[in-house]
């Protein structure tokens, strides 16, 4: 027991180190969702109202109606660290470490302490989870809550009080990331089947009724938010049935197929219609989530979710997962059915959005880690003339981890910093530095997320943000922060004329594409990737 605990502590320390090292600078800046989140959290912390003036909201309108779970649980970190990257990422970091611990418990419950330790170790160095841990991603916290709910549910066989805590965890998850509103109701029947219907019906009814009440309240709030607060705005705009370009493509394809088919039009309509076309798109989208390209080669192609541009898993896990499936087929088909069912449910939400997405697909990660861990143990237990293969497998894992770590910790922060709005951070820092040197500091809203980045990095009082509104300066309207900082949009061909019309010294910080209107009298600032970040036009007194 002491040895197991010591190994687990070592694994947790490694997991924390991999997730928190240099977190303020890699990723090098906060991207849009992190900026708006930390603004809202800081505002609620100090005033009780979010940045738009809503009292203790049920969803954040600046984030397209995103759930508030991550924000409210980030309050203590923002209270301690302020409006910093560490503050808004700390919950995700701790979620990653917490998931490592939960994988130990899940492996122990389903199999043994040995499997639990290996599962914790595999997740500790998982490219998928490390990447999610290093950004302020609500989906990562929701995954932690969901796995915590699962572990508590399984432990409730010995202590039925855990059913209530399990329901609370699942309830918090659906109010943290929207895809879990769909995934957890689909997962519930599988979990009840696996956990044992007989066990649930015989335990103390108080705990079952309390758990049911918690879930009723949870989904009642979900329904309320969907109907009255616009919480599903983002999903409604992105799902397959709302994509206008896709709808037009399908209509054109149907018309073409019907007109070219050598069939009577009535029969052609049976084979070429919207339900069939949409079904084909959904099936194609669903199976892409299990593709070699997504899982093992290139992964999510959005560098914010996949910072090392690496497969979501290590290539060697193709083999360990295969061995894990073989082990369960031979020894425990019920657990095999549970894990396969879990995997089949996990991509449902991403399928509706027609994408392979490290955040929306992250519910796939725990069963894949369990299978990979079982396979790793199976390979390690190989005896005879093939026994040396175990050392090759471990060596391959180490080599892959080193390549992943090099890209993550030494390359991606510089190479892919634009995906984290680093040029915006540079521009804002220049604006803050210039406040005392110019009468007017004008920051172009064409610079990505500038309107959110300035109050975050300048640490503007939340009440000032809540009561900010656009004021006129010349013929244009600007958001004004501090005494002389203006953020807004000027017609590109009139920027120089506008700057010259102001009385006093002016610094205009604009996007690179605005430079074509400046002539030759401007400065260009460059990013760490050696590409232009923004341009600066100055006019002295």
Buried (B, 14 or more C-beta within 10 A) or exposed (E): EEEBEEBBEEBBEBBBEBBBEEBEEBBBBBBBBBBBBBBBBBBBBEBEBBBBBBEEBBBBBBBBBBBBBBBBBBBEBBEEBBBBBBBBBBBBBBBBBBBBBBBBBBBBBBBEBEBBBBBBBBBBBBBBBBBBBBBBBBBBBBBBBBBBBBBBBBBBBEEBBBBBBBBBBBBBBBBBBBBBBBBBBBBBEBBEEBBEEEEBEEBEEEBBEBBEEBBEEBBEBBEEBBEEBBBBBBBBEBBBEEBEEBBEEBEEEBEEBBEEBEEEEEEBEEEBBEEEBBEEBBEEBBEBBBEEEBBBEBBBBBBBBBBBBBBBBBBBBBBBBBBBBBBBEEEBEEBBBBBBBBBBBBBBBBBBBBBBBBBBBBBBBBBBBBBBBBBBBBBBEBEEEEEEEBEEBBEBBEEBBEEBBEBBBEBBBBBBBBBBBBBBBBBBBBBBEBBEEBBBBBBBBBBBBBBBBBBBBBEBBBEEBBEBEEEEBEEBBBBBBBEBBBBBEBEBEBBBEBBEEBEEBBBBBBBBEBBEBBEEEBEEBEBBBEEBBBBBBBBEE
